[in-house]
């Protein structure tokens, strides 16, 4: 994940940098769990981790009445 530090520094707006950091945090948060899946594809594990994190965040930010 360190190799993405330069990419993050080159993002032009604070909003872009914050959004990228949120995605990077999501990749880290669930990466350990994704290793137990047994898939040799590291990218698949990272993407699943990021999507899981974003889904959790969306659900927590959405009003309870919107859930069906």
C-alpha positions in Angstrom: 0.0 0.0 0.0 3.0 2.3 0.5 3.5 2.5 -3.3 0.2 4.4 -3.6 1.5 7.3 -1.4 2.9 9.1 -4.5 -0.4 8.7 -6.3 -2.3 10.1 -3.3 0.0 13.1 -3.2 -0.6 13.9 -6.9 -4.3 14.1 -6.5 -5.3 17.7 -7.1 -8.1 18.4 -4.6 -8.5 17.6 -0.9 -11.8 15.8 -1.7 -10.0 13.5 -4.1 -7.3 12.8 -1.6 -9.9 12.1 1.1 -11.9 9.8 -1.2 -8.8 7.9 -2.2 -7.8 7.5 1.5 -11.2 6.1 2.3 -10.8 3.5 -0.5 -7.3 2.6 0.8 -8.6 2.2 4.3 -11.3 -0.1 3.0 -8.8 -2.2 1.3 -6.8 -2.6 4.5 -9.8 -3.1 6.7 -11.0 -6.4 5.2 -7.8 -7.7 3.5 -7.0 -10.1 6.3 -10.5 -11.7 6.0 -10.2 -11.9 2.3 -7.0 -14.0 2.5 -9.1 -16.8 4.0 -11.2 -17.1 0.8 -8.3 -19.0 -0.8 -8.4 -17.1 -4.1 -4.9 -16.7 -5.6 -6.1 -13.4 -7.2 -4.9 -10.6 -4.8 -6.8 -8.0 -6.8 -10.0 -9.9 -6.3 -9.5 -9.9 -2.5 -8.7 -6.2 -2.5 -11.7 -5.2 -4.6 -14.0 -7.3 -2.4 -12.5 -5.7 0.7 -13.1 -2.2 -0.7 -16.6 -3.0 -1.8 -17.5 -4.5 1.5 -16.2 -1.4 3.3 -18.1 1.0 1.0 -21.3 -1.0 1.4 -21.0 -0.8 5.2 -20.4 2.9 5.0 -23.4 3.5 2.7 -25.7 1.5 4.9 -24.6 3.4 8.0 -25.2 6.8 6.3 -28.6 5.9 4.8 -31.6 6.6 6.9 -33.3 3.5 8.4 -36.5 4.2 6.5 -34.7 3.7 3.2 -33.9 0.1 4.0 -36.4 -2.4 2.7 
